[in-house]
Amino acid sequence: MHLDSFITSAVVVLIATSIAVAIFKHFGLGSILGLLVAGIAVGPYSFGPTVTTEVEDVRHFTELGVVMLLFLIGLEMKPSRLWSLRREVFGLGLSQILVTGAVIGAYFLFFEPHWTSALLIGLTFALSSTAMVLQILQESGEINSKHGTASFSILLMQDLAIVPLLAIVPILSQTGRLSAEVPMWQQLGTVAGMLMLLGVFGRYILPRTLDALSKRGNKEGFFLVVMLAVFLSAWSMHYAGISMALGAFLMGMLLSSSKYRLQVQAMIEPYKGILMSLFFVAVGMSIDIAALAEKPLLFMQHIAVIVVLKFIVLLSLTLAFGYIRKQAIRIALLLSQGGEFGFVLFGSAKALQVISDDTFVLAVGVISVSMVVTPLALKASDALNKVFSSGKKEVEKPQIEIPSQDRTGRVIIGGFGRVGYTVATLLQERGVPYIAFDTNPTHIAKGQELGMPVYYGDVGDHHLLEAAHMHEASLVVMTIDHTPSALRAIQHIRTDYPNVPIVSRARDLAACKELIEAGATNAFPEALESSLHLGGEALKMIDVKAKEVNKLLDAVREDGYQAVSENKVAENENTTVSSNT
């Protein structure tokens, strides 16, 4: 049954995904598997309602989620760190593609009439799903672990390998003329030109544009320019014949040292999440159950052989590169499925008659179902690790990413004006890790000139707090002078992170009361504190002992400043007038 109405289709997709994700998450199988199964249920090859028959178009659109995912990964990957991974990218990653491609290609010699088509199939199945693996690593918090870094490095090399793989498809074809129409030198020139365009835009034009927009407080323009940067980078690499996701990754890396990094991450994150969810639904919709049921044994054999061969090759290579057994098993399980770019490669090979229509249907099914198998295999990996670790205990060395700004126990400062700067200076003097946010470019520039970790961002933004790892913070210091903004930020922090203490600056006692009611652990009225300090200095200068002055000031604070509040002063004045009368 095909649904004609868009809103009806949307409701059906939401019902299917909500139920499937809830069930699979409940049983600890993860949201990705639930989304894949939901896609199968609402796809054109299911027995239930069909939301669309244009699955390929949907998949192309939702690949923008993969683009945004790689952009966010790039934001956390500075060029220096990428250079430090060159051994994993060009050593481990390239070895994995070549060895896996050769082994799987040898297997397909039994099913393909030409060795060229078998080799292409092998190299295509050597690719893994960037979308699935990185999503799993992000959901589990393993993206910066040693095995997470190795997995990312291999995936990065696989994205780089897409260019030569696409180039050899017409060469292997008996009918294709693409290689003659587009000479290699022209392809390389296009790639170089687009990389230069990307570099100039990301290095010079984009930061200046964001500076200008932030100074004017133009949040809508800021967001639209960020989205333009993501899609322009994706388009430039797509035009050059390279993976769109790789272009977005490079743009993210160009912004990785920017003061706007965390705010940009907060803006992109919700859109990435929606598109990534739809991407996995679209992959599930691609599985033609009826066509695969015609050759069920051969289909299951292909899946089992490809997954096992990839696992063995990855396990052997990672062990050879010095990873401990637990890490090697995890990497091998993470990357043992087929990749989404296989849809493109197999589609091109089918169009140029390098592979048959039957092989294409089978290959697309293998990629899709192997993605379904991956979360289940990862669930089983814990049991495997327990078995292997029962003997000699292997210790994984922690991967230190930013030792100077440890996230655990870090203080987060909201606002970097006069008060925020003072608090940050005191924390820095004591060696306490902190990070500060402000929406005033002048304040940010001042802090960054002094080498302080100050970033552009609205501390009341839920996604910014998530990007800043608020759950690992030991304290929030709210120094924002605008009380409504401070109230909104405190309410959001208290709702999402109830265990994080918050101390706040307040204009007066009325604002102090409001901030505490909103969720602040404590608030200090700035005007009264200044008055107390001035009064204390006056007492000391007329020979009152410092110990007595401090005791008096502490008593005033413990009493909630009632002794010096305006109401108390007015009450005392009225009492004096009555007495005189």
C-alpha positions as CSV (number, residue, x, y, z in Angstrom):
1,M,0.0,0.0,0.0
2,H,1.6,3.3,-1.1
3,L,0.8,6.4,0.9
4,D,0.3,9.5,-1.3
5,S,0.1,12.2,1.4
6,F,3.4,13.6,2.7
7,I,2.0,14.2,6.2
8,T,0.6,10.6,6.3
9,S,4.0,9.2,5.2
10,A,5.8,11.3,7.9
11,V,3.4,10.0,10.6
12,V,4.0,6.4,9.5
13,V,7.8,6.9,9.6
14,L,7.7,8.5,13.0
15,I,5.4,5.7,14.4
16,A,7.7,3.0,13.0
17,T,10.9,4.6,14.1
18,S,9.6,5.5,17.6
19,I,8.5,2.0,18.3
20,A,11.5,0.3,16.8
21,V,14.1,2.5,18.5
22,A,12.3,2.3,21.8
23,I,12.3,-1.6,21.6
24,F,15.9,-2.0,20.4
25,K,17.3,0.5,22.8
26,H,15.4,-1.2,25.7
27,F,17.2,-4.5,24.8
28,G,20.5,-2.8,24.5
29,L,20.8,-3.2,20.7
30,G,21.2,0.5,20.0
31,S,19.1,3.0,18.0
32,I,20.7,2.3,14.6
33,L,19.5,-1.2,14.4
34,G,16.0,0.0,15.3
35,L,16.1,2.6,12.5
36,L,17.2,0.0,10.0
37,V,14.4,-2.3,10.9
38,A,11.9,0.6,10.8
39,G,13.1,1.3,7.3
40,I,12.5,-2.3,6.2
41,A,9.0,-2.1,7.6
42,V,8.0,1.1,5.7
43,G,10.0,0.4,2.6
44,P,8.6,-0.4,-0.9
45,Y,9.6,-4.1,-0.5
46,S,7.6,-4.6,2.7
47,F,4.1,-6.0,3.1
48,G,2.9,-3.0,5.1
49,P,2.4,0.7,4.2
50,T,5.0,2.1,1.8
51,V,6.0,5.7,2.4
52,T,7.9,6.1,-1.0
53,T,9.2,4.1,-3.9
54,E,12.0,6.6,-4.6
55,V,14.4,5.1,-2.1
56,E,17.5,6.1,-4.0
57,D,16.5,9.8,-4.0
58,V,15.7,9.6,-0.3
59,R,19.1,8.0,0.4
60,H,20.9,10.7,-1.6
61,F,19.2,13.5,0.4
62,T,19.8,11.9,3.8
63,E,23.5,11.5,3.0
64,L,23.6,15.1,4.0
65,G,23.5,13.7,7.5
66,V,26.8,11.9,6.9
67,V,28.1,15.2,5.5
68,M,27.2,17.0,8.8
69,L,28.6,14.1,10.9
70,L,32.0,14.4,9.2
71,F,31.9,18.2,9.6
72,L,31.4,17.8,13.3
73,I,34.2,15.2,13.5
74,G,36.4,17.7,11.6
75,L,35.6,20.4,14.2
76,E,37.3,18.2,16.9
77,M,40.2,17.1,14.6
78,K,42.9,19.8,14.5
79,P,45.5,19.5,11.6
80,S,48.2,18.6,14.1
81,R,46.3,15.7,15.4
82,L,45.5,14.5,11.9
83,W,49.2,14.6,11.0
84,S,49.9,12.5,14.0
85,L,47.5,9.8,12.6
86,R,49.4,9.5,9.3
87,R,50.7,6.0,10.2
88,E,47.1,4.8,10.9
89,V,45.6,6.5,7.9
90,F,48.2,5.7,5.2
91,G,49.6,2.6,6.8
92,L,46.8,0.7,8.4
93,G,44.0,2.2,6.3
94,L,45.7,1.6,2.9
95,S,46.7,-1.9,3.9
96,Q,43.2,-2.7,4.9
97,I,41.7,-1.6,1.6
98,L,44.3,-3.5,-0.6
99,V,44.4,-6.8,1.4
100,T,40.6,-6.9,2.0
101,G,39.9,-6.1,-1.6
102,A,42.3,-8.8,-2.8
103,V,40.8,-11.5,-0.5
104,I,37.2,-10.7,-1.2
105,G,38.0,-10.3,-4.9
106,A,39.5,-13.8,-4.9
107,Y,36.3,-15.2,-3.3
108,F,34.1,-13.6,-6.0
109,L,36.2,-15.2,-8.8
110,F,34.0,-18.2,-8.2
111,F,30.9,-16.2,-9.1
112,E,32.0,-13.6,-11.7
113,P,33.1,-14.4,-15.3
114,H,35.8,-11.7,-15.4
115,W,38.6,-11.1,-12.8
116,T,38.1,-7.3,-13.3
117,S,34.5,-7.3,-12.0
118,A,35.6,-9.6,-9.1
119,L,38.4,-7.2,-8.2
120,L,36.0,-4.2,-8.3
121,I,33.5,-6.0,-6.1
122,G,36.3,-6.9,-3.6
123,L,37.6,-3.4,-3.4
124,T,34.0,-2.0,-3.0
125,F,33.2,-4.4,-0.2
126,A,36.5,-3.4,1.5
127,L,34.9,-0.1,2.3
128,S,33.0,0.2,5.6
129,S,30.1,2.4,6.6
130,T,31.4,5.8,7.8
131,A,27.9,6.8,8.9
132,M,27.3,3.8,11.0
133,V,30.7,3.4,12.6
134,L,31.1,7.1,13.6
135,Q,27.5,7.2,14.9
136,I,28.1,4.1,17.1
137,L,31.4,5.6,18.3
138,Q,29.7,8.9,19.2
139,E,26.8,7.3,20.9
140,S,29.1,5.1,23.0
141,G,31.6,7.9,23.8
142,E,34.4,5.9,22.1
143,I,35.3,8.4,19.4
144,N,38.5,9.5,21.1
145,S,39.5,6.0,22.4
146,K,42.5,4.3,20.8
147,H,40.3,1.9,18.8
148,G,37.9,4.7,18.0
149,T,40.8,6.8,16.6
150,A,42.1,3.8,14.6
151,S,38.6,3.1,13.2
152,F,38.3,6.7,12.1
153,S,41.7,6.7,10.5
154,I,40.8,3.6,8.4
155,L,37.5,5.2,7.4
156,L,39.3,8.4,6.4
157,M,41.6,6.4,4.1
158,Q,38.5,4.7,2.6
159,D,36.9,8.0,1.8
160,L,40.2,9.1,0.1
161,A,40.1,5.8,-1.9
162,I,36.7,6.6,-3.4
163,V,38.3,8.8,-6.1
164,P,40.6,6.1,-7.7
165,L,37.8,3.5,-7.3
166,L,35.4,5.6,-9.2
167,A,38.1,6.3,-11.8
168,I,38.8,2.6,-12.5
169,V,35.1,1.7,-13.0
170,P,35.0,3.0,-16.6
171,I,38.5,1.5,-17.2
172,L,37.2,-1.9,-16.3
173,S,34.2,-1.5,-18.5
174,Q,34.0,-2.7,-22.1
175,T,31.4,0.1,-22.9
176,G,32.4,3.0,-20.7
177,R,34.0,6.0,-22.3
178,L,34.3,8.2,-19.2
179,S,38.0,7.8,-18.8
180,A,38.5,9.2,-22.3
181,E,36.1,12.1,-21.8
182,V,37.8,13.2,-18.5
183,P,41.6,12.8,-18.6
184,M,43.3,12.0,-15.4
185,W,45.3,15.3,-15.4
186,Q,42.0,17.2,-15.7
187,Q,40.5,15.2,-12.8
188,L,43.6,15.9,-10.6
189,G,43.5,19.6,-11.6
190,T,39.8,19.8,-10.6
191,V,40.6,18.2,-7.2
192,A,43.5,20.6,-6.6
193,G,41.3,23.6,-7.6
194,M,38.5,22.7,-5.3
195,L,40.9,22.1,-2.4
196,M,42.3,25.6,-2.9
197,L,38.8,27.0,-3.0
198,L,37.9,25.2,0.2
199,G,41.1,26.4,1.9
200,V,40.6,30.1,1.0
201,F,36.9,30.1,2.0
202,G,37.5,28.2,5.3
203,R,40.7,30.0,6.3
204,Y,39.9,33.6,5.4
205,I,36.4,34.3,4.2
206,L,34.3,32.3,6.7
207,P,36.0,33.5,9.9
208,R,35.7,37.1,8.9
209,T,32.1,36.7,7.9
210,L,31.3,35.0,11.3
211,D,33.1,37.8,13.1
212,A,31.0,40.5,11.4
213,L,27.7,38.6,12.0
214,S,28.5,37.9,15.7
215,K,29.4,41.6,16.3
216,R,25.9,42.5,15.0
217,G,24.2,39.7,17.0
218,N,22.8,38.3,13.8
219,K,22.1,34.7,14.9
220,E,20.1,33.8,11.8
221,G,22.7,35.0,9.4
222,F,25.4,33.2,11.5
223,F,23.6,29.9,11.2
224,L,22.9,30.3,7.5
225,V,26.6,31.1,6.8
226,V,27.6,28.0,8.8
227,M,25.2,25.8,6.7
228,L,26.6,27.4,3.5
229,A,30.1,26.5,4.6
230,V,29.0,22.8,5.2
231,F,27.2,22.5,1.9
232,L,29.8,24.4,-0.2
233,S,32.5,22.2,1.1
234,A,30.4,19.1,0.3
235,W,29.5,20.4,-3.2
236,S,33.1,21.3,-4.1
237,M,34.4,17.8,-3.3
238,H,31.4,16.2,-5.1
239,Y,32.1,18.3,-8.2
240,A,35.7,17.1,-8.1
241,G,34.5,13.5,-7.8
242,I,35.4,13.0,-4.2
243,S,33.2,12.0,-1.2
244,M,31.0,14.9,-0.1
245,A,31.7,13.9,3.5
246,L,35.4,14.3,3.0
247,G,34.9,17.9,1.9
248,A,32.8,18.6,5.0
249,F,35.5,17.0,7.2
250,L,38.1,19.3,5.7
251,M,35.9,22.4,6.3
252,G,35.3,21.3,9.9
253,M,39.1,20.9,10.4
254,L,39.7,24.4,9.1
255,L,37.3,25.7,11.9
256,S,38.7,23.4,14.6
257,S,40.9,26.2,16.1
258,S,38.2,28.8,15.8
259,K,36.6,30.6,18.7
260,Y,33.2,29.7,17.2
261,R,33.9,25.9,17.1
262,L,31.5,24.9,20.0
263,Q,28.7,27.3,18.9
264,V,28.9,25.9,15.4
265,Q,28.8,22.4,16.7
266,A,25.7,23.2,18.8
267,M,23.9,24.6,15.8
268,I,24.7,21.7,13.5
269,E,24.1,18.9,15.9
270,P,20.2,18.7,15.9
271,Y,20.0,18.8,12.1
272,K,22.7,16.1,11.8
273,G,20.8,13.9,14.2
274,I,17.6,14.1,12.2
275,L,19.2,13.4,8.8
276,M,21.4,10.6,10.2
277,S,18.2,8.9,11.5
278,L,16.5,9.2,8.2
279,F,19.7,7.9,6.4
280,F,19.5,4.6,8.3
281,V,15.8,4.4,7.6
282,A,16.5,4.9,3.9
283,V,19.2,2.1,4.0
284,G,16.6,-0.2,5.6
285,M,14.2,0.7,2.8
286,S,16.8,-0.4,0.2
287,I,16.6,-4.0,1.2
288,D,14.6,-5.9,-1.4
289,I,13.4,-8.9,0.6
290,A,11.6,-10.6,-2.3
291,A,14.6,-10.4,-4.6
292,L,17.0,-11.7,-2.0
293,A,14.6,-14.5,-1.1
294,E,15.0,-15.9,-4.6
295,K,18.6,-17.0,-3.7
296,P,18.5,-17.1,0.1
297,L,21.4,-19.5,0.6
298,L,23.7,-17.6,-1.7
299,F,22.8,-14.3,-0.2
300,M,23.4,-15.5,3.4
301,Q,26.7,-17.1,2.2
302,H,27.9,-13.8,0.7
303,I,27.1,-11.9,3.9
304,A,28.8,-14.5,6.2
305,V,31.9,-14.8,4.0
306,I,32.4,-11.1,3.5
307,V,31.9,-10.2,7.1
308,V,34.2,-13.0,8.3
309,L,36.9,-12.2,5.7
310,K,36.9,-8.5,6.7
311,F,37.0,-9.4,10.3
312,I,40.0,-11.7,9.9
313,V,41.9,-9.2,7.8
314,L,41.2,-6.3,10.1
315,L,42.1,-8.3,13.2
316,S,45.4,-9.5,11.7
317,L,46.4,-6.0,10.5
318,T,45.5,-4.2,13.7
319,L,47.4,-6.8,15.7
320,A,50.4,-6.4,13.3
321,F,50.2,-2.6,13.9
322,G,50.6,-3.0,17.6
323,Y,47.0,-2.9,19.0
324,I,46.2,-5.1,21.8
325,R,43.7,-8.0,21.2
326,K,40.7,-6.2,22.8
327,Q,41.2,-3.2,20.7
328,A,41.8,-5.2,17.5
329,I,38.6,-7.2,18.0
330,R,36.6,-4.0,18.5
331,I,38.0,-2.4,15.4
332,A,37.4,-5.5,13.3
333,L,33.8,-5.8,14.5
334,L,33.1,-2.1,13.9
335,L,34.4,-2.1,10.3
336,S,33.2,-5.5,9.1
337,Q,30.1,-4.3,7.3
338,G,29.7,-2.9,3.9
339,G,29.8,0.9,3.3
340,E,27.1,3.3,2.0
341,F,29.4,4.4,-0.8
342,G,29.1,0.9,-2.2
343,F,25.7,1.9,-3.4
344,V,27.3,4.5,-5.7
345,L,30.2,2.3,-6.9
346,F,27.9,-0.7,-7.7
347,G,25.4,1.7,-9.3
348,S,28.2,3.0,-11.6
349,A,29.4,-0.5,-12.3
350,K,25.9,-1.6,-13.2
351,A,25.4,1.3,-15.6
352,L,28.7,0.5,-17.4
353,Q,27.9,-3.2,-17.4
354,V,30.9,-4.1,-15.3
355,I,28.5,-6.2,-13.1
356,S,25.1,-7.7,-13.9
357,D,21.7,-6.6,-12.6
358,D,21.5,-9.7,-10.4
359,T,24.9,-9.0,-8.9
360,F,23.9,-5.4,-8.2
361,V,20.7,-6.4,-6.3
362,L,22.6,-9.0,-4.3
363,A,25.5,-6.5,-3.5
364,V,23.1,-3.8,-2.3
365,G,21.3,-6.3,-0.1
366,V,24.6,-7.5,1.3
367,I,25.7,-3.9,2.2
368,S,22.3,-3.1,3.8
369,V,22.0,-6.4,5.8
370,S,25.6,-6.3,6.9
371,M,24.8,-2.9,8.5
372,V,21.9,-4.6,10.4
373,V,24.3,-7.3,11.6
374,T,27.0,-4.9,12.9
375,P,25.2,-3.7,16.1
376,L,24.4,-7.4,16.9
377,A,28.1,-8.3,16.4
378,L,29.2,-5.5,18.6
379,K,26.8,-6.7,21.3
380,A,28.5,-10.1,21.1
381,S,32.0,-8.5,21.3
382,D,31.7,-7.9,25.0
383,A,31.4,-11.7,25.5
384,L,34.3,-12.3,23.2
385,N,36.5,-9.8,25.1
386,K,35.7,-11.5,28.4
387,V,36.8,-14.8,26.9
388,F,40.1,-13.4,25.6
389,S,40.8,-11.4,28.7
390,S,40.5,-14.3,31.0
391,G,44.2,-15.0,30.7
392,K,46.8,-12.4,30.6
393,K,45.3,-9.0,31.4
394,E,45.9,-6.4,28.7
395,V,45.9,-2.8,29.6
396,E,44.8,-0.1,27.2
397,K,46.8,3.0,27.5
398,P,44.5,6.0,27.8
399,Q,44.6,8.4,24.9
400,I,45.3,11.9,26.1
401,E,43.7,14.4,23.8
402,I,43.9,17.8,25.5
403,P,46.0,17.5,28.7
404,S,46.0,21.2,29.3
405,Q,42.2,21.5,29.4
406,D,41.0,18.3,31.0
407,R,37.2,18.1,30.6
408,T,36.7,16.2,33.9
409,G,36.3,18.6,36.8
410,R,36.5,21.6,34.5
411,V,34.8,24.9,35.5
412,I,32.5,26.5,32.9
413,I,32.2,30.3,33.0
414,G,29.2,31.9,31.4
415,G,30.2,35.4,30.3
416,F,33.7,36.8,29.9
417,G,33.3,40.5,30.8
418,R,35.0,42.1,33.8
419,V,33.8,39.6,36.3
420,G,34.3,36.5,34.1
421,Y,37.8,37.6,33.3
422,T,38.6,38.0,37.1
423,V,37.2,34.5,37.9
424,A,39.1,33.0,35.0
425,T,42.4,34.6,36.1
426,L,42.0,33.3,39.6
427,L,41.2,29.8,38.4
428,Q,44.2,29.9,36.0
429,E,46.5,31.0,38.8
430,R,45.5,28.0,40.8
431,G,45.8,25.6,37.9
432,V,42.1,24.8,37.7
433,P,40.9,23.8,34.2
434,Y,38.1,26.0,32.8
435,I,36.4,27.1,29.7
436,A,34.5,30.4,29.1
437,F,31.7,31.4,26.7
438,D,30.6,34.9,25.6
439,T,28.7,36.4,22.7
440,N,30.7,39.6,22.6
441,P,33.6,39.2,20.1
442,T,35.6,41.9,21.9
443,H,35.6,39.9,25.1
444,I,36.5,36.7,23.2
445,A,39.4,38.4,21.3
446,K,40.8,39.8,24.6
447,G,40.8,36.3,26.2
448,Q,42.3,34.6,23.2
449,E,45.0,37.2,23.0
450,L,46.0,36.2,26.5
451,G,45.9,32.5,25.6
452,M,42.7,31.8,27.6
453,P,40.2,29.1,26.5
454,V,37.4,31.5,25.6
455,Y,34.8,30.7,22.9
456,Y,31.9,32.3,21.2
457,G,28.6,30.8,22.4
458,D,25.3,31.3,24.2
459,V,25.7,29.5,27.5
460,G,21.9,29.1,27.6
461,D,22.0,26.9,24.4
462,H,21.2,23.3,25.2
463,H,23.3,22.0,22.3
464,L,26.2,24.2,23.3
465,L,26.2,22.8,26.8
466,E,26.2,19.3,25.4
467,A,29.1,20.1,23.1
468,A,31.0,21.6,26.1
469,H,30.5,18.3,28.0
470,M,28.6,20.0,30.8
471,H,28.0,16.6,32.5
472,E,31.7,16.4,33.3
473,A,31.9,19.9,34.7
474,S,32.6,20.4,38.5
475,L,31.1,23.9,38.6
476,V,29.3,26.6,36.6
477,V,30.1,30.2,37.3
478,M,27.5,32.5,35.8
479,T,28.8,36.1,35.4
480,I,26.3,37.4,32.8
481,D,25.2,40.9,33.7
482,H,21.8,40.5,32.0
483,T,19.5,38.8,34.5
484,P,16.9,37.3,32.1
485,S,19.7,35.7,30.1
486,A,21.3,34.3,33.3
487,L,17.9,33.0,34.5
488,R,17.3,31.2,31.1
489,A,20.8,29.7,31.2
490,I,20.5,28.5,34.8
491,Q,17.1,26.9,34.2
492,H,18.4,25.0,31.2
493,I,21.5,23.8,33.1
494,R,19.5,22.8,36.2
495,T,17.0,20.9,34.0
496,D,19.5,18.9,32.0
497,Y,22.4,18.7,34.5
498,P,20.8,18.7,38.0
499,N,24.0,17.6,39.8
500,V,26.2,20.4,38.6
501,P,26.5,23.2,41.1
502,I,26.0,26.8,39.9
503,V,27.2,30.1,41.4
504,S,26.0,33.3,39.9
505,R,26.6,37.0,39.9
506,A,23.5,39.1,40.7
507,R,22.7,42.8,40.4
508,D,20.9,43.0,43.7
509,L,19.0,41.0,46.3
510,A,15.9,40.7,44.2
511,A,17.9,39.3,41.3
512,C,19.7,37.1,43.7
513,K,16.4,35.6,44.9
514,E,15.3,35.0,41.3
515,L,18.5,33.2,40.3
516,I,18.4,30.9,43.3
517,E,14.7,30.1,42.6
518,A,15.7,29.3,39.0
519,G,18.2,26.7,40.2
520,A,21.4,28.5,41.2
521,T,23.2,26.9,44.1
522,N,24.2,30.3,45.3
523,A,24.1,33.9,44.0
524,F,26.0,36.9,45.1
525,P,24.6,40.5,44.8
526,E,27.4,42.5,43.2
527,A,26.4,45.9,44.5
528,L,26.0,44.7,48.1
529,E,29.3,42.9,48.0
530,S,31.1,46.0,46.8
531,S,29.4,48.0,49.6
532,L,30.4,45.4,52.2
533,H,34.0,45.4,50.9
534,L,34.1,49.2,51.1
535,G,32.5,49.3,54.6
536,G,35.0,46.6,55.8
537,E,37.9,48.7,54.6
538,A,36.5,51.8,56.3
539,L,36.3,49.9,59.6
540,K,39.8,48.7,59.3
541,M,41.1,52.2,58.6
542,I,39.6,53.4,61.9
543,D,41.5,50.7,63.8
544,V,38.8,48.0,64.1
545,K,40.6,44.7,64.1
546,A,40.5,42.8,60.8
547,K,39.3,39.7,62.6
548,E,36.3,41.5,63.9
549,V,35.6,43.1,60.5
550,N,35.7,39.7,58.8
551,K,33.4,38.2,61.4
552,L,30.9,41.0,60.9
553,L,30.9,40.6,57.1
554,D,30.6,36.8,57.3
555,A,27.6,37.3,59.7
556,V,25.9,39.6,57.2
557,R,26.4,37.2,54.4
558,E,25.1,34.2,56.4
559,D,22.0,36.2,57.2
560,G,21.3,36.7,53.5
561,Y,22.4,40.3,53.5
562,Q,19.2,41.2,55.5
563,A,21.1,43.6,57.8
564,V,22.1,45.8,54.8
565,S,19.1,45.3,52.6
566,E,17.1,48.3,51.4
567,N,14.0,47.0,53.3
568,K,16.0,46.7,56.5
569,V,17.4,50.2,56.1
570,A,14.0,51.7,55.5
571,E,12.6,49.8,58.5
572,N,15.4,51.2,60.7
573,E,14.7,54.7,59.4
574,N,11.0,54.4,60.3
575,T,11.8,53.0,63.7
576,T,14.1,56.0,64.4
577,V,11.4,58.5,63.2
578,S,8.8,56.9,65.5
579,S,11.2,57.0,68.5
580,N,11.9,60.7,68.0
581,T,8.2,61.4,67.7
